[in-house]
Amino acid sequence: MISAAAFGQAAPARLEFEVASVKTAAAPSMNTPTVTIGVHINGAQVHISSLSMKDYIRYAYRMKEYQVVGPDWLNGERFEIDAKLPAGANRDQVPDMMQSLLADRFGLKAHRGSKEFPVYALVIANGGLKMKALPEEPEPDVPVDVAVTGGPGGTTMNFGGGSTLNFGDNKFVATKVSMLRFTDALGRYMDKPVVDMTGLNGKYDFTLPLLAEDYRTLLIRSAISAGVTLPPEAIRLLDGASDESLHTALRGIGLKLDSRKAPLEILLVDQIKKVPTEN
């Protein structure tokens, strides 16, 4: 009887957009003064601009950048997506709908696995945390508007709700930023993934001053992470590069980066097409 009941149950409904349009977008280059990418959700309307395919996959499967393993072109090819949510859907279901879109339009097939990575673990330094969490605020029910604007002068990440992380003028400036957001962003500037192991759940304001040469190193790494093609002389500047001023600045707020190895979940891309099916 139990077996018959189980076979009689309908499979969960597949979450998908009511309609969706996919267009290619230009990849950033050294000649592009400013690049803006982001996710905007207002009511039933979803607009995602200029994300790389790797970013779409990690967004759809709720992964970090380093957890997606697939062809090299995933970092370079960029797309713009406009979609409409079906009646009754909510913004938290958008990643699941994106999984359906990637499968339908790009033929994405992937499976989960595990891999040991050399990582930086962000932990609380000896002596304790030297900054205080901001008072908790209710999450406002406003449109999702997450954007990253970047260029030769640095980048600004807007997470919505007044939460921002600015990298420019030889420093990081964080406003209402959680450690989870910070480590996710910091990983794009480092030579290894960064994992939050602080155990901190609040949001913080802080500034991390950097030496000019360390700032330049992090800027070059972030450009490579974004898929920007750099001249060989810029790549050579990474040889022997140091992040010592970043480590010093982190210790100033009671944090530190520990080098270690950690097994992390990964998503392995088995199959994907460069060109989506027509709209």
Backbone bond lengths (Angstrom), bond angles and torsions (degrees), N, CA, C in turn:
res aa  C-N    CA-C-N  psi(-1)  N-CA   C-N-CA  omega(-1)  CA-C   N-CA-C  phi
1 M - - - 1.456 - - 1.525 111.19 -
2 I 1.350 114.66 -42.61 1.468 118.69 178.59 1.515 109.80 -62.27
3 S 1.358 116.30 -44.13 1.460 120.67 179.83 1.518 110.69 -60.74
4 A 1.331 117.32 -43.40 1.458 120.49 -178.85 1.521 110.74 -64.19
5 A 1.341 116.58 -38.54 1.465 120.04 178.97 1.512 111.28 -65.42
6 A 1.350 115.73 -39.64 1.464 119.93 -179.49 1.516 110.65 -64.29
7 F 1.340 117.06 -43.56 1.457 119.60 -179.85 1.527 111.42 -68.36
8 G 1.332 116.31 -24.11 1.454 119.26 -178.38 1.516 113.24 -81.61
9 Q 1.348 118.71 -11.92 1.453 121.64 -178.85 1.523 110.78 -74.93
10 A 1.334 115.60 137.55 1.461 120.13 178.18 1.521 109.96 -77.17
11 A 1.338 115.82 146.29 1.460 120.28 177.14 1.524 109.50 -67.40
12 P 1.348 118.49 149.40 1.463 120.64 178.55 1.520 110.77 -56.83
13 A 1.335 115.74 141.49 1.461 120.40 -179.81 1.519 110.04 -61.83
14 R 1.315 116.46 137.56 1.468 122.11 178.65 1.518 109.00 -76.65
15 L 1.319 116.02 127.60 1.459 120.18 179.69 1.518 109.74 -82.44
16 E 1.329 117.27 127.99 1.457 121.25 178.59 1.521 110.08 -154.08
17 F 1.331 115.59 157.06 1.454 120.95 178.37 1.527 110.19 -67.31
18 E 1.324 115.62 151.67 1.463 119.43 175.99 1.527 109.67 -66.31
19 V 1.330 116.07 -47.18 1.472 122.83 173.26 1.521 107.55 -143.41
20 A 1.327 117.18 154.91 1.466 120.73 178.76 1.517 110.39 -153.05
21 S 1.323 115.77 141.26 1.460 122.63 176.54 1.521 108.62 -119.99
22 V 1.337 116.57 132.63 1.462 122.32 -178.97 1.524 108.94 -120.27
23 K 1.317 116.41 126.63 1.465 121.36 177.81 1.524 109.68 -130.43
24 T 1.319 116.19 148.98 1.467 119.69 174.62 1.521 109.37 -73.56
25 A 1.319 116.34 152.01 1.466 122.49 178.68 1.515 108.58 -130.02
26 A 1.312 116.25 151.65 1.463 121.00 -178.36 1.520 110.77 -68.81
27 A 1.327 116.25 138.62 1.463 121.31 176.02 1.525 109.25 -75.88
28 P 1.333 118.63 147.45 1.463 120.45 178.20 1.524 111.07 -68.27
29 S 1.315 115.84 154.28 1.463 121.40 178.07 1.520 108.88 -144.28
30 M 1.336 115.46 172.29 1.461 120.37 178.58 1.523 111.38 -63.37
31 N 1.341 117.29 -22.05 1.456 120.99 -178.71 1.521 112.63 -88.31
32 T 1.344 117.00 -2.60 1.456 121.03 178.75 1.523 108.66 -89.59
33 P 1.350 118.62 112.40 1.462 119.44 -175.48 1.527 113.32 -65.24
34 T 1.346 117.59 -39.19 1.453 121.58 -178.42 1.520 109.73 -142.32
35 V 1.326 116.56 136.52 1.457 122.40 177.61 1.525 107.76 -124.07
36 T 1.337 116.27 130.63 1.460 120.70 177.37 1.521 109.11 -121.85
37 I 1.320 115.80 125.19 1.456 121.03 176.22 1.518 107.79 -128.27
38 G 1.336 117.19 153.98 1.450 116.65 179.18 1.510 114.44 173.89
39 V 1.336 113.76 178.93 1.465 123.31 -179.50 1.520 107.68 -124.32
40 H 1.341 116.18 124.89 1.464 120.67 178.54 1.521 108.06 -126.79
41 I 1.335 116.45 122.07 1.469 122.34 178.56 1.515 107.77 -125.35
42 N 1.321 116.19 117.09 1.457 122.15 -179.26 1.521 108.23 -131.30
43 G 1.333 115.38 105.83 1.460 118.70 -175.58 1.517 110.28 64.73
44 A 1.330 116.21 -123.48 1.469 120.75 -179.54 1.521 112.62 -91.54
45 Q 1.336 117.39 -4.16 1.463 120.80 -175.25 1.526 111.32 -94.58
46 V 1.334 115.83 131.31 1.467 122.30 179.14 1.522 108.26 -121.48
47 H 1.320 116.54 126.63 1.467 120.99 175.77 1.528 108.35 -129.81
48 I 1.323 117.01 122.09 1.466 122.05 179.34 1.525 107.18 -123.82
49 S 1.325 116.82 122.62 1.462 120.54 -172.39 1.517 112.97 -113.08
50 S 1.317 115.27 127.98 1.469 124.92 165.41 1.520 115.71 59.54
51 L 1.320 119.03 28.76 1.457 120.01 173.07 1.524 109.62 -77.52
52 S 1.329 115.85 148.71 1.457 119.80 172.40 1.525 108.58 -73.23
53 M 1.329 116.66 160.40 1.457 119.63 178.38 1.527 110.37 -59.83
54 K 1.333 116.99 -35.28 1.464 119.68 178.74 1.524 110.56 -62.76
55 D 1.336 116.73 -39.12 1.457 120.15 178.58 1.524 111.41 -67.56
56 Y 1.330 117.23 -37.72 1.466 119.50 177.02 1.534 110.57 -62.76
57 I 1.323 115.74 -42.15 1.472 119.39 -179.00 1.517 110.12 -65.35
58 R 1.328 117.19 -45.79 1.463 119.05 -178.56 1.527 110.94 -67.09
59 Y 1.324 117.59 -33.13 1.466 120.72 176.26 1.528 110.31 -66.74
60 A 1.337 116.11 -44.20 1.462 121.00 -177.91 1.528 111.79 -64.87
61 Y 1.336 116.25 -38.28 1.465 120.00 -175.85 1.525 112.79 -102.58
62 R 1.353 116.53 8.22 1.466 122.40 177.04 1.532 111.10 56.59
63 M 1.319 115.35 49.15 1.464 122.57 -179.57 1.529 110.49 -113.34
64 K 1.330 115.83 164.31 1.453 121.62 169.10 1.528 109.24 -84.76
65 E 1.333 115.90 164.16 1.466 120.56 -176.76 1.524 112.43 -56.88
66 Y 1.340 117.14 -42.56 1.455 120.99 -175.94 1.525 112.75 -76.05
67 Q 1.338 117.58 -9.62 1.465 120.30 -178.73 1.529 112.70 -86.88
68 V 1.322 117.68 -8.08 1.462 121.21 179.67 1.530 108.45 -98.34
69 V 1.329 116.49 119.73 1.462 122.37 -177.18 1.527 108.38 -116.03
70 G 1.334 116.03 120.42 1.460 119.62 -178.49 1.507 111.35 -169.32
71 P 1.344 118.29 -164.64 1.464 121.69 -178.13 1.528 112.14 -60.41
72 D 1.337 116.05 151.81 1.464 121.14 -178.17 1.524 112.48 -59.84
73 W 1.344 117.14 -31.24 1.464 119.32 -174.43 1.526 112.85 -67.68
74 L 1.331 118.28 -13.20 1.461 120.41 -179.63 1.525 112.06 -58.74
75 N 1.329 116.93 -29.55 1.466 121.05 -179.63 1.519 112.42 -80.23
76 G 1.329 117.53 -21.45 1.458 120.00 -173.50 1.519 114.47 -97.43
77 E 1.320 117.85 -41.87 1.468 121.23 -176.48 1.528 110.10 -72.78
78 R 1.348 116.16 129.80 1.464 120.84 -177.13 1.530 110.43 -122.57
79 F 1.336 114.34 149.68 1.458 120.07 -175.80 1.527 110.36 -140.37
80 E 1.331 114.47 155.20 1.460 122.74 175.25 1.516 107.46 -117.17
81 I 1.329 116.33 130.48 1.459 120.73 -176.45 1.525 110.17 -125.47
82 D 1.342 115.41 129.70 1.453 122.38 171.50 1.519 107.04 -118.19
83 A 1.322 116.36 131.53 1.462 119.84 -175.92 1.521 110.27 -146.07
84 K 1.325 114.75 164.31 1.459 121.45 177.60 1.516 109.04 -125.15
85 L 1.338 115.80 132.61 1.458 120.58 178.39 1.523 110.03 -76.54
86 P 1.317 118.27 143.40 1.463 119.96 175.56 1.524 110.60 -70.70
87 A 1.311 116.87 160.71 1.463 121.57 179.66 1.528 110.40 -57.14
88 G 1.320 115.90 134.43 1.455 120.98 177.91 1.511 114.72 87.83
89 A 1.330 118.34 -8.50 1.469 121.29 -179.57 1.526 109.85 -79.89
90 N 1.339 116.43 159.75 1.457 120.39 176.90 1.521 109.84 -127.52
91 R 1.316 115.22 166.99 1.473 121.13 -173.92 1.522 113.04 -63.83
92 D 1.341 117.94 -26.10 1.462 120.20 179.13 1.523 112.38 -67.56
93 Q 1.330 117.15 -17.44 1.464 121.59 -179.17 1.531 112.59 -90.42
94 V 1.332 117.32 -4.31 1.467 120.36 -176.91 1.535 112.37 -59.22
95 P 1.357 120.46 -43.82 1.469 118.47 178.03 1.525 113.16 -57.36
96 D 1.345 117.77 -40.07 1.466 120.25 179.33 1.537 110.92 -66.20
97 M 1.333 116.17 -37.37 1.461 119.81 176.30 1.526 110.69 -66.56
98 M 1.348 115.90 -33.80 1.457 119.76 177.51 1.528 110.66 -66.43
99 Q 1.321 117.71 -35.24 1.467 120.13 175.25 1.525 110.43 -58.98
100 S 1.333 116.63 -43.86 1.462 120.52 179.46 1.519 110.89 -64.72
101 L 1.334 116.94 -41.33 1.468 120.33 -179.96 1.526 111.19 -63.46
102 L 1.336 116.78 -44.14 1.468 120.01 -179.37 1.523 111.33 -64.35
103 A 1.328 116.77 -35.23 1.461 120.43 177.79 1.524 110.75 -70.19
104 D 1.337 116.69 -42.97 1.459 120.65 -175.94 1.524 112.89 -74.08
105 R 1.343 116.58 -42.29 1.470 120.10 -171.37 1.525 113.28 -94.85
106 F 1.341 117.02 -27.39 1.464 120.75 -178.87 1.523 113.03 -116.12
107 G 1.318 117.31 -0.56 1.468 120.20 -179.73 1.509 113.50 64.13
108 L 1.337 116.92 31.21 1.471 120.27 -176.86 1.525 111.29 -67.17
109 K 1.324 114.77 128.55 1.461 122.09 170.39 1.527 106.62 -130.12
110 A 1.318 116.38 131.93 1.467 120.58 -176.41 1.520 109.65 -151.23
111 H 1.325 114.72 160.62 1.459 119.33 175.49 1.526 109.45 -140.29
112 R 1.318 115.62 156.60 1.459 121.17 -178.21 1.526 110.96 -90.45
113 G 1.312 115.07 149.82 1.455 121.26 177.58 1.518 109.46 -153.03
114 S 1.310 116.53 -163.95 1.458 121.65 179.93 1.527 109.12 -139.71
115 K 1.321 115.92 145.45 1.454 120.83 -178.94 1.526 108.99 -149.01
116 E 1.327 115.68 143.54 1.465 119.82 177.64 1.527 108.36 -87.88
117 F 1.332 115.69 126.41 1.462 122.02 -178.34 1.522 110.81 -115.00
118 P 1.329 118.08 144.84 1.464 119.23 161.70 1.523 106.97 -75.05
119 V 1.317 118.01 125.01 1.456 121.47 -174.76 1.525 110.69 -134.39
120 Y 1.319 114.39 165.94 1.458 121.29 164.22 1.523 106.81 -100.75
121 A 1.317 117.48 124.46 1.459 121.43 174.25 1.519 107.87 -96.34
122 L 1.327 116.77 120.62 1.464 120.31 175.17 1.521 107.64 -82.46
123 V 1.335 116.02 117.17 1.461 121.77 -176.43 1.528 109.01 -131.56
124 I 1.323 116.19 167.68 1.456 121.13 175.66 1.526 108.65 -77.83
125 A 1.313 116.84 130.57 1.463 122.19 -175.35 1.526 110.89 -75.44
126 N 1.327 115.09 162.16 1.467 120.36 173.18 1.528 108.61 -57.78
127 G 1.314 115.87 134.92 1.461 119.19 -176.38 1.515 112.49 102.15
128 G 1.342 115.84 -12.21 1.460 119.50 174.17 1.511 115.03 88.07
129 L 1.310 114.44 169.14 1.461 122.08 -179.46 1.520 110.45 -68.72
130 K 1.330 116.32 139.20 1.465 121.05 -176.70 1.524 112.28 -114.32
131 M 1.325 116.67 25.19 1.466 121.02 174.44 1.526 108.02 -143.45
132 K 1.332 115.67 156.91 1.456 121.08 -177.01 1.524 110.81 -107.94
133 A 1.329 114.79 142.61 1.460 119.53 176.62 1.523 109.30 -67.06
134 L 1.330 115.56 145.76 1.458 120.63 177.39 1.529 109.58 -73.35
135 P 1.330 117.40 154.58 1.472 119.66 176.42 1.531 110.16 -57.72
136 E 1.321 115.74 141.77 1.461 120.05 -179.82 1.520 110.89 -68.22
137 E 1.334 115.66 141.00 1.455 121.80 177.96 1.516 108.49 -126.19
138 P 1.346 117.68 143.54 1.470 118.77 176.10 1.515 110.14 -64.92
139 E 1.332 115.72 142.40 1.453 120.34 178.40 1.532 109.05 -69.49
140 P 1.336 118.46 119.85 1.462 119.70 -178.97 1.529 111.05 -71.42
141 D 1.324 115.73 144.02 1.465 120.71 178.30 1.526 108.48 -87.38
142 V 1.330 114.61 77.14 1.469 121.19 -177.81 1.524 108.14 -125.73
143 P 1.337 117.20 166.63 1.468 118.96 178.53 1.521 111.89 -56.89
144 V 1.345 115.92 143.54 1.463 121.13 174.23 1.523 107.90 -74.68
145 D 1.320 116.56 124.30 1.458 120.11 -178.71 1.523 108.64 -140.30
146 V 1.323 116.11 84.25 1.461 122.66 -178.38 1.522 108.17 -105.89
147 A 1.318 116.75 125.90 1.462 119.41 -176.43 1.516 111.11 -144.57
148 V 1.316 115.24 150.55 1.460 122.61 174.01 1.514 107.98 -124.05
149 T 1.317 116.91 122.78 1.459 122.20 177.19 1.513 107.73 -115.49
150 G 1.329 116.69 126.29 1.462 119.46 -176.39 1.503 113.16 -143.52
151 G 1.323 114.97 159.03 1.451 122.68 177.96 1.511 109.20 -169.88
152 P 1.336 117.39 -170.63 1.466 120.33 -179.65 1.527 113.65 -57.05
153 G 1.344 117.64 -23.80 1.458 120.48 -178.03 1.501 114.95 -89.11
154 G 1.349 117.21 1.14 1.459 119.75 179.40 1.518 111.76 126.92
155 T 1.325 116.17 -168.98 1.458 121.17 -177.85 1.529 110.52 -137.06
156 T 1.327 115.05 153.31 1.453 122.09 172.68 1.513 108.31 -128.04
157 M 1.335 116.67 123.29 1.454 122.24 177.18 1.515 108.37 -104.94
158 N 1.337 116.59 119.81 1.453 122.63 178.92 1.521 107.74 -106.98
159 F 1.339 117.42 111.35 1.459 122.33 -177.19 1.524 112.58 -92.61
160 G 1.340 117.51 -0.75 1.451 121.57 -178.10 1.519 111.70 88.42
161 G 1.342 115.88 157.64 1.465 120.34 178.63 1.512 113.80 65.66
162 G 1.343 117.70 24.97 1.462 120.95 -179.82 1.514 114.68 81.93
163 S 1.342 117.56 5.85 1.467 121.72 179.59 1.524 109.36 -91.94
164 T 1.328 117.11 119.46 1.457 121.59 -178.16 1.529 110.88 -140.55
165 L 1.333 114.86 153.41 1.459 121.76 172.19 1.517 107.33 -133.03
166 N 1.322 115.79 114.54 1.470 121.40 -178.69 1.520 109.97 -106.47
167 F 1.340 115.39 132.41 1.462 121.43 176.08 1.524 106.99 -121.44
168 G 1.311 116.49 105.40 1.449 121.79 -178.16 1.518 109.83 -175.41
169 D 1.329 115.57 164.63 1.463 120.93 177.20 1.528 111.85 53.19
170 N 1.363 115.92 40.83 1.474 122.71 175.65 1.532 114.00 63.59
171 K 1.327 117.25 36.51 1.462 118.80 177.00 1.526 111.30 -166.42
172 F 1.348 114.82 159.77 1.456 123.07 166.13 1.521 107.32 -99.12
173 V 1.326 117.27 135.70 1.454 121.75 173.74 1.528 107.54 -127.07
174 A 1.332 116.30 115.25 1.460 121.65 -177.79 1.527 109.80 -107.55
175 T 1.321 115.48 135.61 1.460 122.57 176.85 1.525 109.11 -128.28
176 K 1.324 116.79 118.55 1.470 122.25 -179.89 1.539 111.76 54.03
177 V 1.325 116.42 48.16 1.458 121.08 -175.83 1.529 110.53 -110.17
178 S 1.328 116.45 132.17 1.467 121.47 175.37 1.523 109.33 -81.18
179 M 1.321 116.49 160.39 1.459 120.04 178.43 1.526 111.57 -66.22
180 L 1.329 116.65 -31.73 1.464 119.71 177.29 1.522 110.89 -64.45
181 R 1.329 116.96 -43.98 1.470 121.14 176.10 1.527 110.57 -63.28
182 F 1.338 115.71 -43.46 1.455 119.94 -176.10 1.523 111.78 -63.55
183 T 1.337 117.31 -46.09 1.466 119.17 -178.51 1.524 111.03 -67.13
184 D 1.332 116.97 -36.15 1.464 120.08 177.87 1.521 109.99 -61.54
185 A 1.341 116.12 -43.41 1.471 120.47 179.33 1.528 111.43 -71.45
186 L 1.335 117.12 -43.09 1.463 120.85 -176.41 1.526 111.52 -61.60
187 G 1.333 116.89 -32.27 1.461 119.83 179.91 1.513 113.74 -58.69
188 R 1.334 117.53 -24.04 1.465 120.86 179.27 1.535 111.93 -76.83
189 Y 1.327 116.77 -10.95 1.465 120.56 -179.03 1.528 112.94 -107.65
190 M 1.333 116.92 -5.27 1.453 120.54 -172.58 1.525 111.13 -107.77
191 D 1.332 115.61 170.04 1.464 121.07 179.11 1.520 112.15 -89.37
192 K 1.361 117.00 -1.84 1.463 122.06 176.46 1.529 108.28 -143.77
193 P 1.336 117.57 156.57 1.465 119.31 175.11 1.522 111.53 -58.75
194 V 1.339 115.77 151.01 1.458 121.85 178.13 1.523 107.94 -116.04
195 V 1.339 116.45 128.35 1.464 122.41 -176.83 1.525 109.02 -117.86
196 D 1.324 116.47 131.16 1.464 121.06 178.72 1.525 110.50 -76.19
197 M 1.314 116.74 113.56 1.460 121.92 175.22 1.520 110.65 -126.03
198 T 1.356 115.89 27.73 1.465 120.60 -178.88 1.523 112.17 -79.61
199 G 1.337 117.09 -28.51 1.456 120.27 -173.73 1.521 113.12 76.07
200 L 1.340 116.96 9.15 1.472 121.47 -178.98 1.525 110.06 -88.38
201 N 1.333 116.39 134.49 1.462 120.65 -177.16 1.524 113.75 -111.22
202 G 1.329 117.09 -8.64 1.463 119.74 -176.12 1.518 113.22 -85.26
203 K 1.336 114.58 -174.68 1.467 122.17 175.51 1.529 108.67 -114.46
204 Y 1.338 115.54 148.58 1.464 120.56 -171.15 1.520 111.61 -137.16
205 D 1.335 114.80 153.00 1.457 123.16 167.51 1.521 107.55 -105.69
206 F 1.328 118.72 130.61 1.464 120.38 176.43 1.523 110.14 -160.81
207 T 1.328 114.73 160.40 1.470 122.18 177.83 1.524 108.64 -128.52
208 L 1.340 116.19 135.25 1.462 122.08 178.89 1.523 108.92 -120.58
209 P 1.347 118.48 99.38 1.467 120.87 178.37 1.529 111.23 -73.33
210 L 1.332 116.11 145.70 1.460 122.08 -177.15 1.519 110.50 -128.92
211 L 1.335 115.87 149.94 1.454 119.80 168.98 1.524 109.01 -68.12
212 A 1.321 116.83 152.03 1.463 121.23 -175.37 1.526 112.18 -58.25
213 E 1.351 117.08 -40.71 1.466 119.25 -178.61 1.531 111.92 -70.05
214 D 1.340 117.26 -33.50 1.462 119.97 176.92 1.525 110.72 -71.65
215 Y 1.328 116.07 -38.35 1.461 120.57 176.64 1.535 110.14 -59.97
216 R 1.322 116.11 -43.57 1.466 120.96 178.81 1.526 111.00 -61.90
217 T 1.334 117.26 -41.12 1.466 121.15 178.53 1.525 110.85 -60.44
218 L 1.339 116.44 -47.71 1.451 120.54 -178.98 1.527 111.64 -65.52
219 L 1.323 116.70 -35.16 1.464 120.90 178.41 1.528 110.74 -64.97
220 I 1.330 116.95 -41.27 1.464 120.72 178.92 1.527 109.95 -65.50
221 R 1.335 117.02 -43.59 1.469 119.77 179.39 1.526 111.24 -61.89
222 S 1.331 116.89 -40.61 1.461 119.46 -179.09 1.521 110.83 -66.31
223 A 1.340 117.07 -35.39 1.464 120.18 177.40 1.523 110.88 -65.44
224 I 1.332 116.70 -41.34 1.468 120.89 177.42 1.526 109.85 -63.32
225 S 1.331 116.91 -42.97 1.463 121.23 179.39 1.518 111.55 -61.86
226 A 1.341 116.68 -32.84 1.465 121.28 -179.48 1.525 112.70 -82.10
227 G 1.330 117.31 -1.52 1.451 120.15 178.32 1.514 114.67 86.02
228 V 1.344 117.26 14.22 1.463 120.83 178.66 1.526 109.57 -76.55
229 T 1.321 116.57 133.58 1.464 121.37 177.10 1.526 108.92 -82.17
230 L 1.326 116.43 118.89 1.461 121.91 -177.26 1.525 110.51 -108.33
231 P 1.334 117.84 152.07 1.469 120.56 176.10 1.522 110.91 -69.39
232 P 1.343 118.10 154.37 1.478 121.31 -177.82 1.526 113.94 -55.07
233 E 1.348 117.07 -34.95 1.461 118.78 -178.16 1.534 111.24 -65.90
234 A 1.327 117.63 -29.98 1.467 119.92 176.56 1.522 110.55 -70.78
235 I 1.326 117.16 -41.11 1.468 121.41 179.05 1.526 110.53 -62.45
236 R 1.326 116.34 -38.96 1.470 120.26 -178.24 1.522 112.05 -64.04
237 L 1.325 117.81 -23.05 1.464 120.72 179.49 1.524 112.02 -66.41
238 L 1.338 117.02 -15.67 1.462 120.53 178.34 1.519 112.74 -78.24
239 D 1.335 117.44 -17.21 1.464 120.81 179.64 1.528 110.00 -62.72
240 G 1.318 115.35 122.48 1.463 119.63 178.56 1.515 114.12 71.29
241 A 1.338 116.80 15.80 1.461 119.82 -177.89 1.523 111.26 -67.65
242 S 1.326 116.02 149.92 1.463 121.86 -179.45 1.528 109.39 -123.46
243 D 1.335 115.79 147.42 1.466 121.12 175.34 1.527 110.11 -113.24
244 E 1.322 116.96 26.03 1.462 120.41 -170.30 1.531 112.42 -59.69
245 S 1.332 117.60 -37.79 1.470 118.04 -178.81 1.523 111.39 -68.17
246 L 1.336 117.73 -30.04 1.465 120.37 175.21 1.529 110.20 -66.38
247 H 1.337 116.35 -45.30 1.463 120.28 178.19 1.532 110.94 -60.96
248 T 1.330 116.28 -40.13 1.469 120.51 178.46 1.523 110.68 -63.79
249 A 1.340 115.96 -43.87 1.464 120.36 -179.48 1.528 111.34 -64.72
250 L 1.326 116.76 -38.60 1.472 119.88 178.00 1.528 111.05 -64.31
251 R 1.323 116.53 -42.24 1.468 118.93 178.16 1.529 111.16 -61.10
252 G 1.345 115.71 -28.88 1.459 119.81 179.07 1.517 113.67 -65.29
253 I 1.338 117.56 -23.53 1.469 120.40 176.86 1.531 111.52 -108.02
254 G 1.339 115.66 10.58 1.460 120.02 174.41 1.516 115.19 86.87
255 L 1.335 116.88 25.02 1.460 121.10 178.77 1.524 109.76 -125.50
256 K 1.321 116.86 162.71 1.461 120.28 174.25 1.522 109.77 -153.36
257 L 1.322 114.90 158.12 1.455 122.46 176.81 1.523 109.12 -104.89
258 D 1.330 116.37 118.83 1.466 122.40 178.20 1.524 109.39 -103.05
259 S 1.327 117.09 128.67 1.459 120.43 174.00 1.525 109.22 -79.31
260 R 1.311 115.92 129.57 1.466 120.58 178.51 1.517 108.98 -160.22
261 K 1.322 116.53 177.17 1.456 121.31 174.25 1.524 108.33 -112.15
262 A 1.344 115.53 143.10 1.458 119.46 -178.39 1.523 109.68 -147.26
263 P 1.343 117.79 136.59 1.467 120.33 174.40 1.529 109.18 -75.79
264 L 1.332 116.50 126.56 1.455 120.90 -178.11 1.523 110.13 -128.17
265 E 1.315 115.62 149.24 1.459 120.29 176.15 1.519 109.79 -68.46
266 I 1.326 117.53 141.62 1.455 122.00 177.15 1.524 109.38 -131.55
267 L 1.322 114.98 160.18 1.461 121.78 174.40 1.520 106.63 -116.67
268 L 1.322 117.17 116.17 1.459 121.81 -179.27 1.523 109.38 -96.80
269 V 1.331 115.87 122.31 1.462 121.79 179.58 1.520 108.60 -81.79
270 D 1.328 116.01 115.23 1.465 121.45 -179.75 1.519 111.97 -87.24
271 Q 1.331 115.83 -33.82 1.470 119.80 -175.55 1.523 109.32 -156.52
272 I 1.329 116.84 136.51 1.464 121.92 175.72 1.523 109.11 -163.66
273 K 1.321 116.69 144.89 1.462 121.73 179.05 1.531 109.88 -100.69
274 K 1.341 115.40 145.03 1.464 119.79 177.90 1.521 111.70 -72.38
275 V 1.329 116.28 -32.83 1.461 120.92 -175.02 1.530 109.11 -109.75
276 P 1.330 117.73 123.94 1.472 119.43 -178.84 1.523 111.25 -75.06
277 T 1.328 116.13 159.97 1.462 119.48 172.64 1.520 108.60 -65.06
278 E 1.320 116.64 158.09 1.475 120.93 -174.26 1.521 111.77 -65.89
279 N 1.350 115.01 151.55 1.463 120.86 178.65 1.526 109.88 -67.64
